[in-house]
Amino acid sequence: MVQSKTGLFKKELTDMADLFKALSHPARLRILQFLAESKTCITGDISDELPLGRTTVNQHLKELKDAGLIKGETEGVKVNYCLNDVNIRKMENQLSGFLGNLKACDSEHQNCNS
């Protein structure tokens, strides 16, 4: 049986990799954009906003919810979807810190030509 090698890395990196995976599909990015543009929780069918079927959109919503980027609260037979503002800010800080570290590494190696 093949064993995952992610356990060999720091939790911080595996958490970021999980986050990047959740962001790795244009439909998920569009869902996040749509929720941000709406500036409110959405109770309607988000699949109306995407060129995808309802089942596919629901799978993407589940990925975003599992990653903690959105909240989905059941109200009767409908679900209210909202951005998880706390985790969005946390993601922003993580990405800024990660990219800042990459820039610092780049400036240390100015002689490298790629």
C-alpha positions in Angstrom: 0.0 0.0 0.0 1.3 3.5 -0.9 1.7 5.8 2.1 1.2 9.5 1.9 4.3 11.6 2.3 2.5 14.7 3.5 3.1 13.7 7.1 6.8 14.4 6.5 6.1 18.2 6.3 5.1 20.8 8.9 1.4 21.2 9.6 1.6 24.8 8.4 2.6 23.6 4.9 0.1 20.8 4.7 -2.7 23.2 5.9 -1.7 25.6 3.1 -1.6 22.8 0.6 -5.1 21.9 1.6 -6.2 25.5 1.2 -4.5 25.7 -2.2 -6.3 22.5 -3.3 -9.7 24.1 -2.3 -8.8 27.1 -4.4 -7.6 25.1 -7.4 -10.8 25.1 -9.4 -12.2 28.1 -11.3 -15.8 27.2 -10.2 -14.7 27.5 -6.5 -13.0 30.8 -7.2 -16.2 32.1 -8.9 -18.3 30.9 -6.0 -16.1 32.9 -3.6 -16.2 35.9 -5.9 -20.0 35.7 -6.1 -20.5 35.5 -2.3 -18.1 38.4 -1.9 -19.9 40.5 -4.5 -23.3 39.7 -3.0 -22.1 41.1 0.4 -24.8 38.9 2.0 -25.7 35.3 2.6 -27.2 33.5 -0.4 -30.2 31.3 0.1 -30.9 30.8 -3.5 -29.4 28.4 -6.0 -25.8 29.4 -6.6 -25.8 27.1 -9.6 -27.8 29.8 -11.5 -24.6 31.8 -11.4 -22.3 29.2 -12.9 -22.2 27.2 -16.1 -22.4 24.0 -14.2 -25.1 21.6 -12.9 -26.5 21.8 -9.4 -24.9 18.6 -8.3 -21.4 19.8 -9.5 -21.9 23.2 -7.8 -22.9 21.4 -4.6 -19.7 19.4 -4.7 -17.7 22.6 -5.1 -19.6 24.2 -2.2 -18.8 21.1 -0.1 -15.0 21.5 -0.8 -15.1 25.2 0.1 -17.1 24.4 3.3 -14.7 21.6 4.2 -11.8 24.1 3.8 -13.6 26.5 6.1 -13.8 29.3 3.5 -17.6 29.4 3.5 -20.3 28.6 6.0 -23.5 26.8 5.1 -26.3 26.9 7.5 -29.5 25.0 6.9 -32.7 27.0 7.2 -35.7 24.8 6.5 -35.1 23.1 3.2 -32.6 25.7 2.0 -29.0 26.4 2.9 -27.7 29.9 3.5 -24.1 30.2 2.2 -21.8 33.0 3.4 -18.1 33.7 3.3 -16.4 32.7 6.5 -14.8 36.1 7.1 -12.6 34.9 9.9 -11.0 32.1 7.8 -10.8 34.4 4.7 -8.7 36.8 6.8 -6.6 33.9 8.1 -6.1 32.7 4.5 -5.1 36.3 3.5 -2.5 36.4 6.3 -1.2 32.9 5.4 -0.8 33.7 1.7 0.8 37.1 2.4 3.3 35.5 4.8 4.0 32.7 2.3 4.5 35.0 -0.6 6.5 37.4 1.5 8.9 34.5 2.3 9.2 33.7 -1.4 10.0 37.3 -2.2 12.6 37.4 0.5 14.2 34.2 -0.9 14.1 35.7 -4.4 15.9 38.9 -3.3 18.6 36.8 -1.6 19.3 35.1 -5.0 19.3 38.0 -7.4 22.1 36.4 -9.4 19.8 33.6 -10.5 18.6 33.8 -14.1 15.5 31.8 -15.0 
